[in-house]
Amino acid sequence: MAQGGINAALGNAGEDSVASHIANTLKSAKNIASLDAIKHLCENAPDAIAWLDSIGVCFSRTKDSKIAQRALGGASSPRACYAQDYTGLKILHTLYDRCLEQGIEIIHETFLLDIHTHENTVMGVSALDIRSGETKTYEAASVILATGGYSRVYNKHSTNSTASTGDGIASALRAGASLSDMEFVQFHPTGLKHSSILISESARGAGGYLVNSKGERFIDELLPRDTVARAIDAQIKSGENVFLDIRHLDEEFINRELPQERKLAKLYENVDPVSDLVPIKPVAHYTMGGIDVDAKAMTSVRGLFATGECANHSVHGANRLGGNSLLELIVFGKLAGENAAEFSKNVSSSQAQYGSEKSQRASSHALLGNSEIDFYKIREELGDLFYSQVGIIREASQLADALVKVESHIANLPQMGVKDTSKVYNTNKIEFLEFKNILELSRLILLSALSRNESRGAHFRSDKPDTDASFDKHTVIDKDGVVS
Ligand SMILES: Cc1cc2nc3c(=O)[nH]c(=O)nc-3n(C[C@H](O)[C@H](O)[C@H](O)COP(=O)(O)OP(=O)(O)OC[C@H]3O[C@@H](n4cnc5c(N)ncnc54)[C@H](O)[C@@H]3O)c2cc1C
């Protein structure tokens, strides 16, 4: 789905340096990222782009055939390399092709259930074969989780795929891994008003304006996302509608550089950005928190690695910069792959002990049963609750109220369940599994948000509007769910 681009200080569209990339990322992270991790991200960015280019990602080009770069919020220079506004898709397709070429086995339609461990060391995973309904186990000397974020806790108020339900994060916690910074959820300023579909920051990067019902601009459009989202939220709460305005950009430019944005606005909002204002609102977009990993991308469970949005590599801190997530996938994905391979080499064949552990985990998802309470209804209510009370502006009593509601849903879980008893392609079952993960993560987001008694980046507490230096640290959730 990623449209805007992937960052690297190539300097193809203006003066830039790795030092500026580091400085911008550090500033946006607001003191809770690791300088070493940020340096690793930014210093490896030019090589990451060169590698993607070499394996066939069709980046857009300048007139002199250099990789084109565009401006995104919080960046001191146009730094995002892009492929029109289909950057993520082009990267994904290319990687997929290269995997096929290498004969890498890809097991589709398989849903991760649990991670198996023995003495805090990974042994493999159990997964549901969606096509047959059977639970299968996969033994492994090391495992890498790359299961994405948890923005779908906000249900329809999110730009994300419906699969972003934090399954890998919840499974990692069940397996004994620590999580961190779960309270930090980034709201993207420009989701389409009625569908939450993203209109990329590249539209503002290209010179698009944000205007209210009176046609007034009210914020510097290229400030970091947390600041812009709060400014839009304030306008909406004061009764204004807010619009993205790119009518002053040339139609030919829009068709060439932003073709997907035009299509999405037409399809989902019934407006043509060439001639119309585009109604927008901020929606949940990216989750900075996730599975806590060390400098080798390993979790607190030995041999269990995590990367991408499900992990917290300590580079985004309180607020991710646009274009840094795709970069994180490539740079830290490589690191996780290399370290997982290295770890596997040194594992003795202790898989024999695995049998009893495996069946114990596999049986923990006996899900059928009571469906007195409709979990779909609860999931929708939960999304609305999170959007209104755990969203852009938070406040202790509202968070506490939301926590009481979430805990009551958790207590009611025995009265919820799967109605559809069929085995093959049972989406009801998958959705219930996702719901259970969402519910658990909701509780942890709230506990983390309540424990962070201050405002910082994407976590804005109206009752504690200032940043407090005593919170210059990660919020960690240990394997027992204790927040510190
Ligand atoms: C609309 C949109 C636009 C964006 N634009 C940009 C951009 O321009 N630049 C940028 O840097 N970032 C952008 N981002 C952010 C970036 O795209 C994501 O952070 C990134 O793609 C996450 O990659 P990932 O591989 O970690 O997770 P994902 O891409 O979410 O992939 C996770 C995968 O795990 C699978 N999965 C989940 N649960 C299970 C389970 N239980 N069993 C089996 N499989 C499972 C999912 O189906 C999915 O295939 C954008 C995000 C969105 C939503």
Ligand as a Chemical Component Dictionary entry (heavy atoms), coordinates in Angstrom:
data_LIG
# 
_chem_comp.id                   LIG 
_chem_comp.type                 NON-POLYMER 
_chem_comp.pdbx_formal_charge   0 
_chem_comp.three_letter_code    LIG 
# 
loop_
_chem_comp_atom.comp_id 
_chem_comp_atom.atom_id 
_chem_comp_atom.alt_atom_id 
_chem_comp_atom.type_symbol 
_chem_comp_atom.charge 
_chem_comp_atom.model_Cartn_x 
_chem_comp_atom.model_Cartn_y 
_chem_comp_atom.model_Cartn_z 
_chem_comp_atom.pdbx_ordinal 
LIG C1  C1  C 0 -1.539 3.177   2.913  1  
LIG C2  C2  C 0 -0.133 3.143   3.420  2  
LIG C3  C3  C 0 0.857  3.898   2.823  3  
LIG C4  C4  C 0 2.162  3.867   3.291  4  
LIG N1  N1  N 0 3.135  4.591   2.659  5  
LIG C5  C5  C 0 4.420  4.490   3.076  6  
LIG C6  C6  C 0 5.466  5.144   2.362  7  
LIG O1  O1  O 0 5.249  5.792   1.357  8  
LIG N2  N2  N 0 6.732  5.018   2.836  9  
LIG C7  C7  C 0 7.031  4.289   3.951  10 
LIG O2  O2  O 0 8.207  4.207   4.323  11 
LIG N3  N3  N 0 6.054  3.639   4.623  12 
LIG C8  C8  C 0 4.770  3.711   4.204  13 
LIG N4  N4  N 0 3.780  3.041   4.891  14 
LIG C9  C9  C 0 4.161  2.180   5.997  15 
LIG C10 C10 C 0 4.736  0.883   5.461  16 
LIG O3  O3  O 0 4.108  0.548   4.254  17 
LIG C11 C11 C 0 4.521  -0.253  6.443  18 
LIG O4  O4  O 0 5.022  0.106   7.699  19 
LIG C12 C12 C 0 5.246  -1.485  5.958  20 
LIG O5  O5  O 0 4.752  -1.904  4.708  21 
LIG C13 C13 C 0 5.113  -2.616  6.944  22 
LIG O6  O6  O 0 5.724  -3.736  6.367  23 
LIG P1  P1  P 0 5.793  -5.108  7.143  24 
LIG O7  O7  O 0 6.396  -6.073  6.192  25 
LIG O8  O8  O 0 6.408  -4.911  8.468  26 
LIG O9  O9  O 0 4.275  -5.450  7.404  27 
LIG P2  P2  P 0 3.085  -5.645  6.357  28 
LIG O10 O10 O 0 3.412  -5.022  5.053  29 
LIG O11 O11 O 0 1.858  -5.199  7.090  30 
LIG O12 O12 O 0 3.068  -7.196  6.116  31 
LIG C14 C14 C 0 2.710  -8.080  7.146  32 
LIG C15 C15 C 0 2.344  -9.390  6.508  33 
LIG O13 O13 O 0 2.101  -10.348 7.544  34 
LIG C16 C16 C 0 0.894  -11.007 7.269  35 
LIG N5  N5  N 0 0.295  -11.486 8.525  36 
LIG C17 C17 C 0 -0.240 -10.745 9.526  37 
LIG N6  N6  N 0 -0.720 -11.551 10.493 38 
LIG C18 C18 C 0 -0.474 -12.819 10.099 39 
LIG C19 C19 C 0 -0.746 -14.106 10.663 40 
LIG N7  N7  N 0 -1.378 -14.279 11.840 41 
LIG N8  N8  N 0 -0.360 -15.204 9.966  42 
LIG C20 C20 C 0 0.271  -15.086 8.767  43 
LIG N9  N9  N 0 0.547  -13.901 8.185  44 
LIG C21 C21 C 0 0.173  -12.782 8.845  45 
LIG C22 C22 C 0 0.021  -10.001 6.552  46 
LIG O14 O14 O 0 -0.978 -10.625 5.810  47 
LIG C23 C23 C 0 1.064  -9.308  5.674  48 
LIG O15 O15 O 0 1.259  -9.997  4.483  49 
LIG C24 C24 C 0 2.465  3.072   4.419  50 
LIG C25 C25 C 0 1.477  2.312   5.043  51 
LIG C26 C26 C 0 0.184  2.338   4.539  52 
LIG C27 C27 C 0 -0.870 1.520   5.230  53 
# 
loop_
_chem_comp_bond.comp_id 
_chem_comp_bond.atom_id_1 
_chem_comp_bond.atom_id_2 
_chem_comp_bond.value_order 
_chem_comp_bond.pdbx_ordinal 
LIG C1  C2  SING 1  
LIG C2  C3  SING 2  
LIG C2  C26 DOUB 3  
LIG C3  C4  DOUB 4  
LIG C4  N1  SING 5  
LIG C4  C24 SING 6  
LIG N1  C5  DOUB 7  
LIG C5  C6  SING 8  
LIG C5  C8  SING 9  
LIG C6  O1  DOUB 10 
LIG C6  N2  SING 11 
LIG N2  C7  SING 12 
LIG C7  O2  DOUB 13 
LIG C7  N3  SING 14 
LIG N3  C8  DOUB 15 
LIG C8  N4  SING 16 
LIG N4  C9  SING 17 
LIG N4  C24 SING 18 
LIG C9  C10 SING 19 
LIG C10 O3  SING 20 
LIG C10 C11 SING 21 
LIG C11 O4  SING 22 
LIG C11 C12 SING 23 
LIG C12 O5  SING 24 
LIG C12 C13 SING 25 
LIG C13 O6  SING 26 
LIG O6  P1  SING 27 
LIG P1  O7  DOUB 28 
LIG P1  O8  SING 29 
LIG P1  O9  SING 30 
LIG O9  P2  SING 31 
LIG P2  O10 DOUB 32 
LIG P2  O11 SING 33 
LIG P2  O12 SING 34 
LIG O12 C14 SING 35 
LIG C14 C15 SING 36 
LIG C15 O13 SING 37 
LIG C15 C23 SING 38 
LIG O13 C16 SING 39 
LIG C16 N5  SING 40 
LIG C16 C22 SING 41 
LIG N5  C17 SING 42 
LIG N5  C21 SING 43 
LIG C17 N6  DOUB 44 
LIG N6  C18 SING 45 
LIG C18 C19 SING 46 
LIG C18 C21 DOUB 47 
LIG C19 N7  SING 48 
LIG C19 N8  DOUB 49 
LIG N8  C20 SING 50 
LIG C20 N9  DOUB 51 
LIG N9  C21 SING 52 
LIG C22 O14 SING 53 
LIG C22 C23 SING 54 
LIG C23 O15 SING 55 
LIG C24 C25 DOUB 56 
LIG C25 C26 SING 57 
LIG C26 C27 SING 58 
# 
